[in-house]
Amino acid sequence: MDFWHWVLILLWWFLFFAYLVILFQILGDLFRDSATSGWLKAVWIVFLIVFPFLTALVYVIARGTGMAERQAASMQQAKADTDSYIRSVAGSKSAAEQIADAKALLDSGAIDANEFATLKAKALA
């Protein structure tokens, strides 16, 4: 095998990988699209199996804009979910609420004045 044969093999592997990425993007978009009926999704999948390259090209041309919009909406929803989870785990009490909680612990005798001062300083920092 010479050098150009290896380059040709590398090119074919690249094109095959690019096709797989496009195929999985199309399948992901099909299942993400709630406006398309199940029967129409099944027809797209059958055509992707029977005429893979032509169907992928037609799908990207016909539904490319909607694909981009659904992907952007999905990413925004994922970011909003992540931000919401981080806020819930991190605890979103204000300094005044933390000091009020520490004061309630001090009044109940659960902590002493030194511990209250430490919690107050931590809340204000």
Secondary structure as UniProt FT lines:
FT   HELIX           3..32
FT   HELIX           38..50
FT   HELIX           52..90
FT   HELIX           95..108
FT   HELIX           113..124
//
